[in-house]
Amino acid sequence: MKGTFAQRHSSVTLFVAFFAVFFFVNGVLAEKAEAKKKEEAIVIGYVSAFSGPLAQFTQSIKFIEEKALPAINKDGGIYIEEYGKKVPVKIIYGDTESNPTKASEIASKMILTDKVDFIVGAWTPTHINTVSAAAERHKIPALMENGPMASWLTGGPYRWSYGNLFVSEKMVKVYIDAWDTVETNKKVGFIFDSNVDGIILSEMTKNQAEARGYTIVDPGRFPAGTKDYTAIIGMFQQQGVDIVVANMITPDFGVAWNQFHQQGFVPKIFTIGKGLHFTTDAIALGGDLGNGLLSEDLWAPSSPYTCSLTGQTAMELTREFEKATGLYGDCTIGYDMSVFEIINDVFTRAGSIDRKKVKKALEETDMDTVYGHIKYNDQHVAEVPVVVSQWQKKDDGTWTKNVLARGEFEDIPLSENKLFFLPGSK
């Protein structure tokens, strides 16, 4: 016989109650397990290109990790007051393959699945803008390293994201400061693609250069990945430009610069933004093609700064990197080490892994690093130095950089070597 309505109702109530208790208990246990897991490590997610055309920008991060993490974790890690103990720092990497869509996907996965406590987006607007967007969406403290401030701010205003960034206007100024050190006809040819960097920088460069007496020869914006620069080179040659300035990723620049030589036109000065930061970039051009090219430098080994984690000067850290890798001490060293210095400082002051407390500590950062002094303004930006250097291939076949112009960053010493015209220029 079927039970009465009251009996059936009672059975359903007990059934629901049982599962309510079951899920509650499991939820509590899961929360405790997650809390216990949090006590085991402070997890930092690092999102950048480890493959693809932007992979050069991550060439020093593993070397820096091997220096920085042992210094942070040597006595057990960072003291977290809310746990009453020290907690080690762990870093996990995500390779974007130089793809901004993948950068967004990886950042979201790190936050939602890997449960990182802090996220870093590194190198160029394609990464820092997309990683910042993910951090804002999921409300997690984030630090962006390297990129032009103007491009990054197009994604703002930011609440959770902060950036160690250079100011494009000041970069353009030191470009022109370097050009001013020699005699030219002051005709400047533009090679800027249609990405956000190209659009913003072309306008900035035009305004500043014309104000300082330069004439601009501008063929207009073009798509990144262009393979034929014949028309642009022909225009520059016809109008007799002495100076060319470009902002391109490394593979695109390699294509363009080889075509300049193939078509027999070498300007006196070529300033290439973004595409020639690294020794491997200069070597990859082939032979002596990198000799004499100018590029912005976002950190110099001669910088008079000291690392708060290792006690090394910028030069000492650089020499160790060069000995370990056989590469010239490029700008990534300063950027990458400063990230670890900031993370150590932020979590130490926060005394917590709570996101809001960590964010507040990040906002209040005011410290000296191997990259200089870091303090964030009301737009969440800590401005970092930018100078202009010239690549020089030495007699023994090795490469070096000569700092030619430094703008307002007067604590960075200039090279004794002066600007020289590109070999083969007319």
N, C-alpha and C positions, 0 to 999 in steps of 0.2 A: 504493500500500500504506500501511496505517496504521503509524505509528511504534511503536516498542517502548514499554512502560510507562515505562521510565526516560526516554526522549526526551520523551514526553508530560508526565511529571512535571516535567522540567527546563523545558519551555516554560511551564507554569503558574507555576512558581516565578519565572521571569524576568518573566512578566507581572505577578504580584503585586508583585515587587520594584520594577518600573518605576513602578507606580502609587503604591507607598508612598513612593518618592523624590519623585515628582511632587507628591503632597499635602504632603509634608514641606517641600519647597522653597516651594510656594505658601503654606503656613502661615507659614514664616519671612518670606517677602516681605510677607504681609499684616500680620504683627506689626510689621515694620519700617515699613510704610506707616502703620499706626495710631500707632506711636510718633512718626513724623515729623509726623503730623497733630496729635498732642498738643502737640508743640513749637511749633506755629503759633499756638495760642490756648488760654487757659484758658476753658472754656465753662461758663457758669452758666445753669441752667434756672430760669425764674421762672413759677410756676404760680399763676394767680389769675383772678378774674372780670373780663373786659374787656367783657362784655355780660351782660344779665340784671339782676335786681334788686339785685345786689351790685356792679355795675360802678362805682358811685361811689367805691369803695374804691381803685381803681387810677388815679384821675384825676391823680395827681402823678408816677407812676413814669417816664413818658417824659421829663418835664421834669427829673427828678432824674438820669436816665441821661445826659442831655445835659450835666449839670454834673459828674457823678461820673466817667464813663468817660474823658473827656479828661484829667482830673486824674490818674487811675490810669495811663493809657496814654501820657502826654505824652512820656516818654523811652524808649518802647518797651515799657512794661508793668511787670510785677512780676518782679524778679530771681529766677529759679528755679535754685538752686544745682546741682541734679542735671543740669541742661542747660548750666550755665555761661553763661547768657544771660538777657535779659529776654524775657518772654512777655506779649503783650497779653491783656486780658480781653475776652471777647465774651459777650453775654447773648442768650438766645433766650426768647421768651414763648410761653405756652400759655394760651389762653382757655378757661376751664371753662364758660363760659356760665352761671355761678352754680350749676352742677350738681356735687354731690360725687362722683357716679359718674364723670363726665367728668374730674374732677380726678385721680382715681386712674388712669384710663386715660392721661391726658396725662403724668403723672409717670412712669409705667412706660415709655412710649414715649421720653421724653427720656433716661431712664437706659439703656434697652436698644438703642434705635435711634440716637438723636442722640449718645449717648456723652458726656453732660454730666459734668463733673468735680465738680459741686456743685449742689445743688438748693435752691430757696427756695419755700416755700409761704406764701401771704399772705392774711390777713384771714378771720376767723371760724372757728369749729370745723369747719364743713363743708369747709373747705379745708385747714387746718393738720393736722387729724387724719388725713385721707385721704392727704395728701402724705407725712406722717411715716410712715404705714403702708407706703407704697411704698418709701420710703428705707430703712426697717428691713428690708423683705423683700429688697431688692437690695443692701443694705450699701453705702450711699453717704452721705457727709457732707451734712447738711441743716440749714437754718436756717428756723425758722418765725417770721413776724412778725405780731403782733397777734392777740390772742385771750385769753380768760380762762384762767389757769393751771389751774384746777380741771377745766375741760372737757377741756383738752389732756391732762392727766395720766391721764384715764380710758383712754387708748390706750397708756399706758406699761406697764412701765418702758422707757425708750429707751436705745439704745446709740449710734446714729448721728445722732439728731435732737436739735436744741437749739432753744430758743424764747425770743424777746424778748417777754414776756407780762406782762399786768397781773394783779394778785391781786383776785379778785372780792370777797372780804370787805372789802378796803380801798376798793374802788369803792362798795360799799353804805354803808360808813361815811361817805364824803364826801357821798353822797346825803343821808343823815340830818343830817350837819353843816350842809348848805345849808338844809334844812327848819327846823332849829333857830334860824336867824337871824331868823325872823319868827314872829308869833303865829298859830296855827291851832288847830282843834279836835283835831288830831292823829289824825284818822281817815284811813286810807290805803287806797285801792282798788287792787287788783292786776289787771294785764293781762299775764299771762305765758303764752306758748303751750306746747305739749307737747314742743318740741324740748329737747335736753339743756341748753341755756342757760336756758330757761324753768324747767325743773324744779329745777336747781341754784340759780339766782338767787332764785326765789320762796321757797325754804326759808331761804336766807341772809338775805334781806330781812325775812322774818317774824321770825326769831330776833332779829336786831339791833334792828329797830324796836320790837318788844314790850318788849325789855329796856330801851329808852330811853323808854318811856311812850306809845308809839303803839298805836292799835287798828287791827287789820287787817280789811278787808272783802274777802274772797277768793271770787270766783265759780268758782275752779278752773281747771285747764289746758284749753286748747282747741287744735284743730289750726291750724298755720300755714296762711295762705291763707283764713282765715275772712272772710266778706264781710258778716256781720250781727252787730253788737255791741249791738243794741237791749236785750237782756236784761241785759247787763253794765252798760250805761249806766243803765238803770232801777234796778238794784240800788244803784248808787252814789248816784243822786239820792235815792232813798227813804231811804237811811241817812245822807245828808248828809255825804259825804266831802269834805274840803277838799283832799286831796292824792291824785293818781293817779300810780302808778309802773308803767312798762311796759318790756318788752324784746321788740322786734319788728323785722323787716326793714322797710325804708322803704315799700314799697308797702302792706303791711298796716297800718302806722301811719297812712298817708295816708287810707286807707279809714275807720279807726276815728275819727281826729280830726275828719274832716269830719262823721261821724255825731254826734259830741258836739255840734257846733255846730248841726246840723240839728235835733237834739232838745232844744236849748235848755239844755244843761247844760255849763257851763264851770267846772271846779274852780279853786281859787286857785293851785294848783301842779300842773304836769304834768311828770314826769321821764321821759324816753324814752331807754332804752338801745338802742344799736346803730343805730336807725333815723333819727337826725338829727345825724350828724356834720358834714355838709357844707353849705356855702352853697347849693348846688344843691338839696339836700333841703328847706331852709327856703323857698326860692323856689318849688319845685314844689308846695308845699302851697297856694299861691295867696294873693294879697293879703297881709294881715297875720297869717295863721293861725300862722306860725312865731314871731311876736313873743312873748317871755316864756317859751317852752318851755325846760326844763332838759335837759342831756345830759352824759354823761361826756365828758371831753376826755382823749385819750391822749397829748397833747403840746400845749404852748402856745407860740405864737410868742414870748412873753415869757420862755420858759425860759432860764436863764443858762448855756447850753451853746454850744460852738463846734465846727464841723465840722473833723475832722482832715484832710480832703482839700482843702477850698477855703479854710479859715481863716475862713469866715464865721460870724458869730453866728447863733443861731436866728432873730432878728428880721431880720437882713440877708438871709438866705436866703428868709424868708417874703415880705419886700417885693419881692424879685426875682420870686418865683413869682406874686405878686398882679399885678405890672406886666405879666408875660408872658401871664397867663391871664385876668385880670379877675375871678378868684375870691378869696374870703377864704382866708387861709393856714391850711388845715385840718391835722389831725393826721397825715395821710399823709406830709407832707413830712419830718417827723422820723423816722418809721419807715423810710421808703424810703431816705433818705440813710444812716441808720445801717447798713443792710444792706450797702451798698457799702463803707462804712468798715470793717466787720468782715471782709468778703471780702478787701479789700486787706491788712488786718493779718494775717489767718489764712494766706494763701498766702505772704506775705512771710516770716513766721516759720517756716512749714513748709519753705520752700525746695524744695518738691517738689509734684508733682501726685498722688503716691501716696495712695490713699484713707485708709489708716491714719494716715499722717503728717499729712494735712490734718485728719482727725478729732481727732487729739491736739492739734493747734494750736488748733482750734476749742474744744475742752474747756478749754484753758488761757487763753482770751481774758480779758484784764484791761485794759480801755482806756476812755478818755473819747471820747465821740462827741457829735454834735449832739443826741442823744437822752438824754445823760447817761452815767453809768458803766455799762459792760457787763461782767459777770462771772457765770459760770454756777455754780449750786449743784449738789449731788449728784443733783438731779432733772433737771438739764440746763436749768434755767430762769434767765434773767436778768430780774429784776423791773424793770419800767419804771413811770414815774409815771402816776397817774390822778387827775384833778381833776374838779370839776363846774363847768360854765359855763352861763350863761343867754344865749339868743339875744336880741338887741335889734335892731330895725329902726330905723335912724337917720332923722332928718328928711329927709335927702337921698335916702332910699330904699335906701341900702346897708345891709349887715348886718355886725354885729360880735358878739363873744362877751365876756361878763364873767365872769372866774374868781371864783366865789363861795366855794368850799371846796377845800382842798388836802390835808387830813389831815396825814400825816407828811412830805409833800413840801414842806417849808418854804422851799426855795430858789426855788420858783415863786411869783412875786408875785401877790397878790390884786388884783382890780380895785377902783378907787375907787367904782364903782357897786354898789349893794346890790341884793339880790333884790327884784323887784317882782312883784305878783300878776298873773295873766293878765288881759289886757283882756276885759271882759265877765263876769268871775267875780262870784259873789254873796257 
